[in-house]
Amino acid sequence: MTPRILALDTTTEFGSLALVAGDHVVEEVLLRAPDGFGHILYEHLGRLLVRHGWKPGEVDCFAAAAGPGSFTGVRIGLAAVKGLAEAAGKPVVAVSNLQALAFFGTAALRATVLDARRGEIYGAVYGPALEVVSPEVVTAFPQWLERLPEGDLEFLATDFSPFRAALAGTRFTGAPVCEVPRALAGAIGRIAAARFRAGLARDPAAIEANYVRRPDIRP
């Protein structure tokens, strides 16, 4: 079976949409919405489906980036796929953005990095099968480096320039760095297709956000 996947990422101002058939990305669209995706997401989703003659009911599984990222952005993306999946009676796969970055790696150990602001990063390490080697954390980049495992390791980020100088003088001075495309929906869709085939897609109501950092609570 070649599952049809509709995948999206709205967790940062650079988002993306993709239609995936098995391991093939039918089309991936990079979007930018500094003010959020709530007012443009469904318009772009509709156009993408129409271009390829897909109907929501013909999608086998819906997938979304579950974070970490903007709290509002994460909620928008998850709400969209949950609503579409509920209406179509189909399952959902939620994929960590950090794991989606690791999809582009080639080394035995893939250290993925996202800017968490406030002088911190979101980071994790994955293996070649995208299995978790070091769990997702939010911390300062130099402190994270001290925790990383020994071995053949590469760094992956959409923009590694803010972190490169911190490698100097560490055991990672010569470590390879992979700059990953900003559009992650295609990778999310391919990861979701593999999980769907393995029977790991879930009921929409069971999907939760992956904030890593706890949301600020204000009175």
N, CA and C of each residue as an Amber inpcrd file, in Angstrom:
protein
   657
   0.8430000  -1.2020000   0.0000000   0.0000000   0.0000000   0.0000000
   0.8750000   1.2470000   0.0000000   0.5100000   2.2140000  -0.8090000
   1.1940000   3.5070000  -0.8380000   0.2970000   4.5360000  -0.1760000
   0.5400000   4.8360000   1.0880000  -0.3540000   5.7540000   1.7840000
  -0.2340000   7.1800000   1.2770000  -1.3570000   7.8560000   1.2640000
  -1.3870000   9.2790000   0.9370000  -1.3680000  10.0770000   2.2410000
  -0.4190000  10.9820000   2.3420000  -0.2380000  11.7700000   3.5580000
  -0.3440000  13.2550000   3.2270000  -1.0890000  13.9780000   4.0260000
  -1.0700000  15.4390000   3.9810000  -0.3470000  15.9080000   5.2300000
   0.7610000  16.6370000   5.0420000   1.6000000  17.0460000   6.1610000
   1.7530000  18.5560000   6.1820000   1.8920000  19.0960000   7.3880000
   2.0940000  20.5400000   7.4980000   2.9460000  20.8830000   8.7080000
   3.5530000  22.0670000   8.6170000   4.3620000  22.6020000   9.7080000
   4.0470000  24.0860000   9.8320000   3.5530000  24.4910000  10.9850000
   3.2440000  25.9050000  11.2370000   3.9220000  26.3850000  12.5130000
   5.0150000  25.7550000  12.9050000   5.5970000  26.0080000  14.2110000
   6.5100000  27.2320000  14.2730000   6.9360000  27.7630000  13.1260000
   7.7200000  28.9890000  13.0750000   7.1350000  29.8790000  11.9960000
   7.7100000  31.0520000  11.7900000   7.1740000  31.9310000  10.7440000
   7.4000000  31.3550000   9.3570000   8.3690000  30.4290000   9.2110000
   8.5570000  29.7150000   7.9570000   7.8840000  28.3560000   8.0920000
   6.7320000  28.2070000   7.4850000   5.9960000  26.9560000   7.5440000
   6.0150000  26.2540000   6.2060000   5.3460000  25.1210000   6.1280000
   5.3080000  24.3820000   4.8710000   4.1550000  23.3970000   4.8680000
   3.7750000  23.0220000   3.6560000   2.7360000  22.0260000   3.4120000
   3.2900000  21.0050000   2.4400000   2.8250000  19.7750000   2.5120000
   3.2780000  18.7600000   1.5590000   2.2260000  17.6830000   1.3720000
   2.1750000  17.1780000   0.1640000   1.4460000  15.9520000  -0.1430000
   2.4920000  14.8770000  -0.3960000   2.3400000  13.7460000   0.2700000
   3.3170000  12.6660000   0.1820000   2.5920000  11.3750000  -0.1690000
   3.1340000  10.6440000  -1.1210000   2.6120000   9.3240000  -1.4760000
   3.7050000   8.3070000  -1.1890000   3.5820000   7.6090000  -0.0700000
   4.6270000   6.6760000   0.3330000   5.9080000   7.4160000   0.6540000
   6.9820000   7.1140000  -0.0870000   8.2650000   7.7850000   0.1030000
   8.4690000   8.9270000  -0.8810000   7.4500000   9.2430000  -1.6450000
   7.5640000  10.2670000  -2.6840000   6.8430000  11.5390000  -2.2650000
   7.5480000  12.6630000  -2.2930000   6.9320000  13.9550000  -2.0200000
   6.3070000  14.4640000  -3.3230000   4.9960000  14.4770000  -3.3700000
   4.2780000  14.9070000  -4.5640000   4.4950000  16.4000000  -4.7950000
   4.3290000  17.1920000  -3.7560000   4.6390000  18.6170000  -3.8070000
   4.8360000  19.1280000  -2.3790000   5.7980000  20.0220000  -2.2440000
   6.0460000  20.6810000  -0.9680000   6.0410000  22.1840000  -1.2040000
   5.3600000  22.9000000  -0.3280000   5.2040000  24.3460000  -0.4760000
   5.7650000  25.0340000   0.7650000   6.7060000  25.9400000   0.5520000
   7.2350000  26.7500000   1.6500000   6.3700000  27.9970000   1.8030000
   5.9700000  28.2870000   3.0380000   5.1460000  29.4520000   3.3380000
   5.8700000  30.3150000   4.3700000   5.5770000  31.6030000   4.3490000
   6.0860000  32.4750000   5.4040000   4.9420000  33.3330000   5.9100000
   4.7420000  33.3330000   7.2090000   3.6520000  34.0980000   7.8160000
   4.1240000  34.6540000   9.1480000   4.8180000  35.7990000   9.1400000
   5.3090000  36.3800000  10.3970000   4.2030000  36.6540000  11.4100000
   2.9780000  36.8720000  10.9180000   1.8500000  37.1570000  11.8040000
   1.0430000  35.9120000  12.1500000   1.5240000  34.7380000  11.7540000
   0.8210000  33.5020000  12.0600000   0.0800000  32.9350000  10.8610000
  -0.2150000  31.6420000  10.9400000  -0.8030000  30.9250000   9.8080000
  -2.3170000  30.7800000   9.8820000  -2.9170000  31.2390000  10.9610000
  -4.3460000  31.0080000  11.1390000  -5.2010000  31.5490000  10.0070000
  -4.7970000  32.6790000   9.4050000  -5.6300000  33.3210000   8.3920000
  -5.2900000  32.8990000   6.9660000  -4.2300000  32.1060000   6.7590000
  -3.8550000  31.7230000   5.3910000  -3.7630000  30.2160000   5.1790000
  -3.7460000  29.4510000   6.2610000  -3.4290000  28.0270000   6.1440000
  -4.4090000  27.2690000   5.2700000  -5.6990000  27.4300000   5.5110000
  -6.6750000  26.6110000   4.7900000  -6.7580000  26.9900000   3.3100000
  -6.5160000  28.2460000   3.0100000  -6.4920000  28.6590000   1.6000000
  -5.3820000  27.9260000   0.8530000  -4.1820000  27.8840000   1.4340000
  -3.0660000  27.2100000   0.7760000  -3.2590000  25.6980000   0.7560000
  -3.8310000  25.1420000   1.8100000  -4.1270000  23.7090000   1.8060000
  -5.1030000  23.3500000   0.6920000  -6.1530000  24.1630000   0.5600000
  -7.1430000  23.9050000  -0.4750000  -6.5330000  23.9470000  -1.8620000
  -5.6830000  24.9430000  -2.1180000  -5.0460000  25.0580000  -3.4340000
  -4.1410000  23.8630000  -3.7210000  -3.4070000  23.4280000  -2.7050000
  -2.5070000  22.2860000  -2.8870000  -3.2890000  21.0250000  -3.2360000
  -4.3570000  20.7670000  -2.5320000  -5.1720000  19.5810000  -2.8120000
  -5.7820000  19.6410000  -4.2160000  -6.2810000  20.7930000  -4.5920000
  -6.9070000  20.9490000  -5.9110000  -5.8940000  20.7360000  -7.0280000
  -4.6780000  21.2560000  -6.8570000  -3.6550000  21.1160000  -7.8960000
  -3.3830000  19.6590000  -8.2300000  -3.5320000  18.7780000  -7.2600000
  -3.2070000  17.3710000  -7.4920000  -4.4310000  16.4620000  -7.4920000
  -5.6000000  17.0760000  -7.4420000  -6.8210000  16.2900000  -7.5260000
  -7.0760000  15.4070000  -6.3210000  -6.5050000  15.7710000  -5.1640000
  -6.7470000  15.0100000  -3.9410000  -7.9330000  15.6120000  -3.2010000
  -8.7320000  14.7400000  -2.6140000  -9.7960000  15.1780000  -1.7220000
  -9.4330000  14.7790000  -0.2950000  -9.8480000  15.5600000   0.7020000
  -9.4880000  15.2140000   2.0870000  -9.8590000  13.7860000   2.4700000
 -10.9870000  13.2950000   1.9570000 -11.4070000  11.9420000   2.2820000
 -10.5400000  10.8670000   1.6600000  -9.7150000  11.2460000   0.6660000
  -8.8210000  10.2870000   0.0140000  -7.4390000  10.2410000   0.6690000
  -7.2000000  11.1340000   1.6230000  -5.9440000  11.1320000   2.3750000
  -6.0130000  10.0150000   3.4170000  -4.9770000   9.1970000   3.4850000
  -4.9700000   8.0710000   4.4260000  -4.5820000   8.4840000   5.8390000
  -3.7470000   9.5220000   5.9390000  -3.2600000   9.9380000   7.2460000
  -2.8470000  11.4020000   7.1620000  -3.1130000  12.1330000   8.2260000
  -2.7220000  13.5430000   8.3060000  -1.5570000  13.6530000   9.2830000
  -0.6300000  14.5600000   8.9930000   0.5640000  14.6950000   9.8280000
   0.8720000  16.1580000  10.0730000   1.4270000  16.4320000  11.2370000
   1.7950000  17.8070000  11.5770000   3.0430000  17.8210000  12.4290000
   3.7900000  18.9220000  12.3020000   4.8730000  19.1780000  13.2370000
   4.2590000  19.5000000  14.5900000   4.6880000  18.7810000  15.6170000
   4.0980000  18.9450000  16.9450000   4.9060000  19.8700000  17.8410000
   5.9910000  20.4620000  17.3140000   6.8720000  21.3070000  18.0880000
   8.2080000  20.6060000  18.2770000   9.1300000  21.2880000  18.9300000
   8.9740000  22.5790000  19.6030000   8.9470000  23.7370000  18.6240000
   8.4510000  24.8680000  19.1140000   8.3420000  26.0640000  18.2970000
   7.4050000  27.0470000  18.9530000   6.8480000  27.9390000  18.1500000
   5.8820000  28.9020000  18.6550000   4.6820000  28.1770000  19.2480000
   4.2890000  28.5390000  20.4610000   3.1450000  27.8770000  21.0830000
   1.8930000  28.0320000  20.2300000   1.6520000  29.2460000  19.7360000
   0.4830000  29.4730000  18.8930000   0.5980000  28.7030000  17.5940000
   1.7810000  28.7150000  16.9780000   1.9750000  27.9960000  15.7260000
   1.7560000  26.5080000  15.8680000   2.2760000  25.9330000  16.9450000
   2.0720000  24.4950000  17.1910000   0.5900000  24.1790000  17.3040000
  -0.1320000  25.0050000  18.0550000  -1.5710000  24.7500000  18.2450000
  -2.3410000  24.8530000  16.9320000  -1.9780000  25.8300000  16.0940000
  -2.6820000  26.0000000  14.8200000  -2.5170000  24.7620000  13.9450000
  -1.2980000  24.2780000  13.8220000  -1.0590000  23.1120000  12.9740000
  -1.7390000  21.8630000  13.4840000  -1.6490000  21.6150000  14.7840000
  -2.2870000  20.4280000  15.3340000  -3.8060000  20.5050000  15.2400000
  -4.3540000  21.6920000  15.4910000  -5.8090000  21.8450000  15.3770000
  -6.2730000  21.5880000  13.9530000  -5.4860000  22.0330000  12.9710000
  -5.8630000  21.8340000  11.5730000  -5.9100000  20.3570000  11.2090000
  -4.8470000  19.6130000  11.5340000  -4.8440000  18.2070000  11.1430000
  -5.8410000  17.3960000  11.9640000  -6.0450000  17.7650000  13.2190000
  -7.0510000  17.0650000  14.0120000  -8.4390000  17.2610000  13.4200000
  -8.7500000  18.4990000  13.0430000 -10.0590000  18.7700000  12.4640000
 -10.2740000  18.0490000  11.1500000  -9.2590000  18.1010000  10.2720000
  -9.3680000  17.4110000   8.9840000  -9.4910000  15.9010000   9.1680000
  -8.6900000  15.3590000  10.0870000  -8.7230000  13.9170000  10.3130000
 -10.0490000  13.4660000  10.9180000 -10.5600000  14.2430000  11.8680000
 -11.8610000  13.9120000  12.4630000 -12.9430000  13.8990000  11.3980000
 -12.9420000  14.9140000  10.5330000 -13.9680000  15.0100000   9.4930000
 -13.8750000  13.8640000   8.4910000 -12.6370000  13.4330000   8.1920000
 -12.4300000  12.3770000   7.1990000 -12.4090000  10.9850000   7.8200000
 -12.4180000  10.9050000   9.1630000 -12.3460000   9.6120000   9.8270000
 -11.0090000   8.9240000   9.6410000  -9.9370000   9.7110000   9.6590000
  -8.5920000   9.1700000   9.4200000  -7.6740000   9.4500000  10.6140000
  -6.5630000   8.7430000  10.7120000  -5.6460000   8.9330000  11.8410000
  -4.6640000  10.0750000  11.6110000  -3.8950000  10.3560000  12.6490000
  -2.9410000  11.4650000  12.6350000  -1.5910000  10.9720000  13.1560000
  -0.5230000  11.5570000  12.6120000   0.8200000  11.3640000  13.1460000
   1.3830000  12.7350000  13.4920000   1.8900000  12.8900000  14.7030000
   2.5640000  14.1140000  15.1140000   4.0690000  13.8410000  15.1480000
   4.8400000  14.7190000  14.5200000   6.2840000  14.5190000  14.3750000
   7.0250000  15.6870000  15.0110000   8.0230000  15.4010000  15.8090000
   8.8580000  16.4490000  16.3810000   9.6350000  17.1640000  15.2740000
   9.7150000  18.4760000  15.3620000  10.5250000  19.2340000  14.4070000
  11.9860000  18.7930000  14.4660000  12.4700000  18.4750000  15.6600000
  13.8540000  18.0550000  15.8110000  14.1000000  16.7210000  15.1020000
  13.1370000  15.8320000  15.1650000  13.2740000  14.5630000  14.4430000
  13.1980000  14.7890000  12.9360000  12.3600000  15.7240000  12.5060000
  12.2720000  16.0340000  11.0790000  13.5980000  16.5630000  10.5560000
  14.3070000  17.3620000  11.3600000  15.6350000  17.8140000  10.9620000
  16.5810000  16.6340000  10.7790000  16.5020000  15.6660000  11.6870000
  17.3860000  14.4970000  11.6280000  17.1650000  13.6750000  10.3670000
  15.9920000  13.7720000   9.7620000  15.6870000  13.0420000   8.5260000
  16.6950000  13.3730000   7.4300000  17.2590000  14.5810000   7.4590000
  18.1810000  15.0270000   6.4110000  19.6280000  14.6290000   6.6910000
  19.8890000  13.9930000   7.8210000  21.2550000  13.6660000   8.1870000
  21.7640000  12.3930000   7.5450000  23.0750000  12.1840000   7.6870000
  23.7180000  10.9810000   7.1480000  24.6090000  10.2810000   8.1630000
  24.9260000  10.9370000   9.2610000  25.8560000  10.3630000  10.2410000
  25.1500000   9.3900000  11.1760000  25.9570000   8.6460000  11.9270000
  25.4040000   7.6960000  12.8990000  24.7070000   8.4260000  14.0430000
  25.1880000   9.6240000  14.3600000  24.5770000  10.4560000  15.3950000
  24.2330000  11.8110000  14.7890000  22.9780000  12.2280000  14.9260000
  22.4960000  13.4500000  14.2950000  21.9830000  14.4020000  15.3660000
  22.7780000  15.4300000  15.6390000  22.4430000  16.4110000  16.6680000
  21.6710000  17.5550000  16.0280000  20.4010000  17.6550000  16.3450000
  19.5400000  18.6450000  15.7030000  19.3080000  19.8280000  16.6390000
  19.2730000  21.0310000  16.0430000  19.2480000  22.2640000  16.8210000
  18.2090000  23.2180000  16.2530000  17.4100000  23.8120000  17.1400000
  16.4850000  24.8870000  16.7920000  16.6740000  26.0320000  17.7780000
  16.5720000  27.2560000  17.2860000  16.6760000  28.4230000  18.1490000
  15.4360000  28.4960000  19.0330000  15.6430000  28.4910000  20.3510000
  14.5320000  28.5850000  21.3020000  14.3840000  29.9890000  21.8660000
  15.2050000  30.9340000  21.3790000  15.2260000  32.3130000  21.8730000
  15.6390000  32.3230000  23.3460000  15.6570000  33.4920000  23.9370000
  16.0590000  33.6570000  25.3510000  17.4640000  33.1190000  25.6190000
  18.3040000  33.0720000  24.5710000  19.6510000  32.5480000  24.7390000
  19.7270000  31.0430000  24.8450000  18.6740000  30.3410000  24.4320000
  18.6320000  28.8890000  24.5410000  18.3540000  28.2400000  23.1920000
  18.5730000  26.9340000  23.1590000  18.2500000  26.1370000  21.9650000
  17.3800000  24.9570000  22.3690000  16.6450000  24.4490000  21.3920000
  16.0460000  23.1250000  21.5160000  17.0200000  22.1730000  20.8390000
  17.3490000  21.0760000  21.4840000  18.2900000  20.1390000  20.8910000
  17.9590000  18.7040000  21.2290000  18.4070000  17.8020000  20.3730000
  18.2510000  16.3640000  20.5850000  19.2450000  15.6450000  19.6910000
  19.4640000  14.3750000  19.9590000  20.3340000  13.5500000  19.1180000
  19.5490000  12.3120000  18.6960000  19.6360000  12.0150000  17.3960000
  18.9330000  10.8620000  16.8330000  19.9190000   9.9460000  16.1240000
  19.5370000   8.6830000  16.0020000  20.3350000   7.7090000  15.2780000
  19.9040000   7.6240000  13.8260000  20.5030000   6.7180000  13.0560000
  20.2140000   6.6190000  11.6220000  18.7940000   6.1810000  11.2970000
  18.1170000   5.5160000  12.2300000  16.7160000   5.1490000  12.0350000
  15.7830000   6.1840000  12.6710000  16.3350000   7.3550000  12.9870000
  15.6110000   8.4570000  13.6160000  15.1480000   8.1020000  15.0270000
  15.7940000   7.1330000  15.6340000  15.5080000   6.7950000  17.0200000
  16.1880000   7.8010000  17.9360000  15.5890000   8.0510000  19.0810000
  16.1460000   9.0170000  20.0210000  17.3740000   8.4310000  20.7100000
  18.4900000   9.1530000  20.6270000  19.7140000   8.7820000  21.3320000
  19.8760000   9.6400000  22.5850000  19.6700000  10.9470000  22.4340000
  19.6470000  11.8790000  23.5690000  18.3370000  12.6520000  23.4840000
  17.5620000  12.6850000  24.5600000  16.2180000  13.2640000  24.4890000
  16.2260000  14.7680000  24.2370000  15.0780000  15.2550000  23.8140000
  14.9110000  16.6740000  23.5260000  15.0090000  17.5100000  24.7980000
  15.7550000  18.6030000  24.6970000  15.9380000  19.4970000  25.8350000
  15.8700000  20.9380000  25.3520000  15.6760000  21.8460000  26.2890000
  15.8430000  23.2680000  26.0280000  16.8930000  23.7630000  27.0120000
  17.9800000  24.3400000  26.4820000  19.1150000  24.7270000  27.3180000
  19.9990000  25.6740000  26.5150000  21.0400000  26.1830000  27.1460000
  22.0270000  26.9870000  26.4330000  22.8870000  26.0720000  25.5630000
  23.2830000  26.5480000  24.3920000  24.0200000  25.7180000  23.4450000
  25.3250000  25.1740000  24.0280000  26.1640000  25.9890000  24.6890000
  27.4120000  25.4280000  25.2410000  27.1780000  24.3110000  26.2560000
  26.1500000  24.4500000  27.0840000  25.8470000  23.3980000  28.0640000
  25.3610000  22.1270000  27.3680000  24.6360000  22.2860000  26.2880000
  24.1590000  21.1240000  25.5290000  25.3290000  20.3630000  24.9280000
  26.3130000  21.0920000  24.4050000  27.4820000  20.4290000  23.8190000
  28.1570000  19.4970000  24.8240000  28.2100000  19.9060000  26.0770000
  28.8730000  19.0980000  27.0960000  28.1620000  17.7710000  27.3410000
  26.8760000  17.7100000  27.0040000  26.0900000  16.4940000  27.2640000
  26.0610000  15.5280000  26.0740000  26.5440000  15.9600000  24.9330000
  26.3840000  15.1540000  23.7280000  27.2350000  13.8920000  23.7830000
  26.7470000  12.8050000  23.2020000  27.4770000  11.5300000  23.2580000
  28.7190000  11.5380000  22.3800000  29.6300000  10.6380000  22.6670000
  30.8130000  10.4260000  21.8430000  30.3960000   9.6850000  20.5730000
  31.1340000   9.9110000  19.4950000  30.8650000   9.1690000  18.2780000
  30.8390000  10.0560000  17.0490000  30.5110000   9.4490000  15.9260000
  30.4450000  10.1260000  14.6230000  29.1960000  10.9920000  14.6010000
  29.3550000  12.2730000  14.8870000  28.2080000  13.1600000  15.0840000
  28.2300000  14.3020000  14.0830000  27.0530000  14.6310000  13.5560000
  26.9030000  15.8290000  12.7260000  25.7970000  16.6960000  13.3110000
  25.8960000  18.0000000  13.0870000  24.8880000  18.9520000  13.5310000
  23.9730000  19.3010000  12.3670000  22.6810000  19.4300000  12.6770000
  21.6990000  19.7930000  11.6550000  20.8270000  20.9130000  12.1710000
  20.6350000  21.9350000  11.3430000  19.7920000  23.0770000  11.6870000
  19.3870000  23.7780000  10.4070000  18.2920000  24.5010000  10.4550000
  17.9190000  25.3130000   9.2870000  18.8570000  26.5050000   9.1440000
  19.4230000  26.9700000  10.2510000  20.4090000  28.0490000  10.2380000
  21.3610000  27.8140000  11.4090000  22.5450000  27.3310000  11.1080000
  23.4980000  27.0110000  12.1730000  24.4330000  28.1740000  12.4850000
  24.3500000  29.2630000  11.7370000  25.3030000  30.3640000  11.8990000
  25.3590000  30.9320000  13.3110000  24.2370000  31.0170000  14.0680000
  24.3560000  31.5600000  15.4180000  25.1340000  30.6590000  16.3880000
  25.3290000  29.3940000  16.0070000  25.9230000  28.4260000  16.9270000
  27.3360000  27.9990000  16.5420000  27.7460000  28.2910000  15.3180000
  29.0040000  27.7500000  14.8050000  30.2090000  28.1730000  15.6550000
  30.2430000  29.4400000  16.0800000  31.3990000  29.9300000  16.8380000
  31.5780000  29.1770000  18.1480000  30.4840000  28.6800000  18.7190000
  30.5600000  27.9840000  20.0050000  31.2360000  26.6210000  19.8930000
  31.4250000  26.1050000  18.6660000  32.1070000  24.8260000  18.4910000
  33.6140000  24.9580000  18.6460000  34.1440000  26.1740000  18.4490000
  35.5920000  26.3770000  18.4980000  36.1410000  26.0030000  19.8780000
  37.2080000  25.2160000  19.8560000  37.8430000  24.8140000  21.0980000
  37.1820000  23.6610000  21.8090000  36.1330000  23.0930000  21.2230000
  35.4700000  21.9320000  21.8080000  35.8310000  20.6900000  21.0030000
  35.4000000  19.5350000  21.4680000  35.6500000  18.2930000  20.7160000
  34.8850000  18.2460000  19.4000000  34.0150000  19.2380000  19.1660000
  33.2270000  19.2730000  17.9370000  33.7370000  20.3120000  16.9410000
  34.9660000  20.7790000  17.1270000  35.5040000  21.8300000  16.2530000
  35.4000000  21.4520000  14.7750000  35.7050000  20.2160000  14.4350000
  35.6700000  19.8020000  13.0330000  34.4460000  19.0060000  12.6440000
  33.4370000  19.0140000  13.4880000  32.2370000  18.2060000  13.2020000
  31.5000000  18.7510000  11.9830000  30.9520000  17.8700000  11.1480000
  30.2000000  18.3460000   9.9860000  28.8960000  19.0090000  10.3910000
  28.4880000  19.9760000   9.5850000  27.2370000  20.6990000   9.8130000
  26.3980000  20.6180000   8.5520000  25.1360000  20.2530000   8.7020000
  24.1960000  20.1690000   7.5810000  23.1420000  21.2580000   7.7380000
  23.0730000  22.1470000   6.7470000  22.0410000  23.1760000   6.7370000
  20.7900000  22.5800000   6.0840000  19.7310000  22.4570000   6.8490000
  18.4960000  21.7870000   6.4200000  17.5450000  22.8000000   5.7930000
  16.7900000  22.4290000   4.7470000  15.8150000  23.3520000   4.1780000
  14.7900000  23.8070000   5.2160000  14.2760000  25.0280000   5.0450000
  13.2630000  25.5290000   5.9740000  11.9600000  24.7410000   5.8600000
  11.6780000  24.2130000   4.6870000  10.4520000  23.4310000   4.4940000
  10.6510000  22.0260000   5.0430000   9.9320000  21.6990000   6.1200000
  10.0650000  20.3930000   6.7670000   8.8730000  19.4790000   6.5000000
   7.8240000  19.9920000   5.8450000   6.5960000  19.1990000   5.6970000
   6.8210000  17.9180000   4.9070000   7.6990000  17.9540000   3.9000000
   7.9680000  16.7450000   3.1300000   8.5820000  15.6560000   3.9910000
   9.5540000  16.0390000   4.8130000  10.1760000  15.0690000   5.7260000
   9.1660000  14.5630000   6.7480000   8.3480000  15.4710000   7.2640000
   7.3110000  15.0680000   8.2290000   6.3550000  14.0700000   7.5820000
   5.9800000  14.3220000   6.3410000   5.0830000  13.4130000   5.6370000
   5.6860000  12.0440000   5.4090000   6.9780000  11.9880000   5.0800000
   7.6240000  10.7000000   4.8470000   7.7990000   9.9210000   6.1580000
   8.1110000  10.6350000   7.2390000   8.1660000   9.9740000   8.5450000
   6.7860000   9.4390000   8.9140000   5.7530000  10.2490000   8.6630000
   4.3820000   9.8310000   8.9730000   3.9640000   8.6270000   8.1440000
   4.3750000   8.5800000   6.8790000   4.0320000   7.4380000   6.0300000
   4.6130000   6.1460000   6.5980000   5.8600000   6.2090000   7.0740000
   6.4820000   5.0190000   7.6610000   5.7520000   4.5940000   8.9350000
   5.3660000   5.5710000   9.7530000   4.6340000   5.2320000  10.9820000
   3.2500000   4.6730000  10.6630000   2.6120000   5.2260000   9.6500000
   1.2910000   4.7290000   9.2570000   1.3800000   3.2680000   8.8290000
   2.3850000   2.9460000   8.0080000   2.5520000   1.5620000   7.5580000
   2.8580000   0.6310000   8.7200000   3.4980000   1.1750000   9.7560000
   3.8370000   0.3560000  10.9280000   2.6950000   0.2860000  11.9330000
   1.5640000   0.9120000  11.6180000   0.4160000   0.8800000  12.5140000
   0.5330000   1.8290000  13.6880000   1.3430000   2.8820000  13.5500000
   1.6060000   3.7880000  14.6640000   0.8560000   5.1210000  14.5530000
   0.0420000   5.2920000  13.5150000  -0.7990000   6.4880000  13.4520000
  -1.8620000   6.4030000  14.5450000  -2.3060000   7.5720000  15.0230000
  -3.1680000   7.5750000  16.2060000  -4.4730000   8.3160000  15.9530000
  -5.4120000   8.0830000  16.8550000  -6.6660000   8.8240000  16.8240000
  -6.3640000  10.3100000  17.0180000  -7.0380000  11.1940000  16.2830000
  -6.7540000  12.6310000  16.4100000  -6.8110000  13.1480000  17.8430000
  -7.7230000  12.6290000  18.6480000  -7.8730000  13.1120000  20.0190000
  -6.6780000  12.7720000  20.9020000  -5.8640000  11.8000000  20.4770000
  -4.7320000  11.3640000  21.2920000  -3.4590000  12.1490000  21.0090000
  -3.4850000  13.0320000  20.0110000  -2.2860000  13.7630000  19.6190000
  -2.0970000  14.9870000  20.5170000  -0.8680000  15.1700000  20.9940000
  -0.5690000  16.2930000  21.8700000   0.6130000  17.0940000  21.3420000
   0.7010000  18.3400000  21.7850000   1.8030000  19.2130000  21.4000000
   3.0980000  18.7880000  22.0860000   4.2110000  19.1180000  21.4540000
   5.5400000  18.8040000  21.9740000   6.2850000  20.1220000  22.2040000
   5.9380000  20.8110000  23.2980000   6.4900000  22.1450000  23.5170000
   7.9370000  22.1130000  24.0020000   8.3530000  21.0700000  24.6870000
   9.6660000  20.9440000  25.3350000   9.7990000  21.9880000  26.4470000
   9.6990000  23.2800000  26.1030000   9.6560000  24.3220000  27.1280000
   8.2120000  24.5210000  27.5510000   7.9660000  24.6090000  28.8300000
   6.6140000  24.8150000  29.3320000   6.1200000  26.2020000  28.9340000
   4.8660000  26.3210000  28.5140000   4.3290000  27.6560000  28.2000000
   4.3590000  28.5820000  29.4130000   4.5810000  29.8600000  29.1470000
   4.5060000  30.8390000  30.2170000   3.0650000  30.9120000  30.7220000
   2.9000000  30.9810000  32.0400000   1.5700000  31.0940000  32.6120000
   1.4330000  32.4740000  33.2360000   0.5090000  33.2430000  32.7170000
   0.2990000  34.6000000  33.2200000  -1.0890000  34.7160000  33.8230000
  -1.2280000  35.4890000  34.8890000  -2.5400000  35.6440000  35.5120000
  -3.4690000  36.4190000  34.6030000
